[in-house]
Amino acid sequence: MIHTLTYESKAIKELTIADIEAILETARTFNGLNGITGCLIFYRRKFIQILEGDKAKIHDLMEKIKQDKRHRNVDVLSEGPTENRNFPNWGMVYYPIDKNEANQNEYEQFKRNLLLLADLTVHSNQTAILFWKRMKLLVAEPPDVS
Ligand SMILES: Cc1cc2nc3c(=O)[nH]c(=O)nc-3n(C[C@H](O)[C@H](O)[C@H](O)COP(=O)(O)O)c2cc1C
């Protein structure tokens, strides 16, 4: 049985695009070698990630992720067994442009793509359902006034 877990967290203020690229690099290598699949979304300085794989491996990885100084407020939203992976061939999805620098059209397009992705992806368990629900909530948040 595959184990799946989803959490959200907040990036530290100092986090840069280079940090995200380093995280993706580590994740792609480690996850690939350890049969871990999933999806990482970075949007408005928040991370939402879903992981799927061997239960012990997911828990070990989660311990490292919780200790990671590049984010805080790591909050596990849901976890449990699942018959099938929801993201068998997935890497990590992310948006590399900061909102303030992004061109508005590009930003709106990214939002539409994420929502489309949510609708097209099969959600076969509670954890995956929650992952997409949180992502939709995040995307629907009204813009910051700051
Ligand atoms: C938001 C976020 C998501 C991460 N996702 C993964 C991941 O999926 N796989 C992974 O190996 N490391 C991931 N990392 C990096 C780990 O926290 C950690 O740096 C990595 O496991 C290497 O740890 P080590 O240097 O102690 O071996 C993530 C870090 C952050 C901040």
The ligand as a Gaussian input file, in Angstrom:
#p B3LYP/6-31G(d) Opt

LIG

0 1
 C        8.948000      23.166000       0.827000
 C       10.034000      22.132000       0.785000
 C        9.805000      20.926000       0.114000
 C       10.785000      19.947000       0.056000
 N       10.522000      18.771000      -0.603000
 C       11.477000      17.831000      -0.667000
 C       11.239000      16.593000      -1.339000
 O       10.158000      16.336000      -1.872000
 N       12.258000      15.691000      -1.372000
 C       13.488000      15.933000      -0.797000
 O       14.356000      15.072000      -0.869000
 N       13.723000      17.089000      -0.173000
 C       12.764000      18.036000      -0.082000
 N       13.038000      19.214000       0.566000
 C       14.381000      19.422000       1.122000
 C       14.518000      18.796000       2.502000
 O       13.928000      19.647000       3.475000
 C       16.003000      18.587000       2.848000
 O       16.730000      19.739000       2.561000
 C       16.564000      17.433000       2.054000
 O       15.834000      16.280000       2.388000
 C       18.060000      17.192000       2.286000
 O       18.262000      16.969000       3.644000
 P       19.696000      16.489000       4.195000
 O       20.656000      17.513000       3.679000
 O       19.517000      16.515000       5.673000
 O       19.901000      15.128000       3.634000
 C       12.048000      20.196000       0.665000
 C       12.268000      21.403000       1.329000
 C       11.280000      22.369000       1.390000
 C       11.545000      23.669000       2.114000

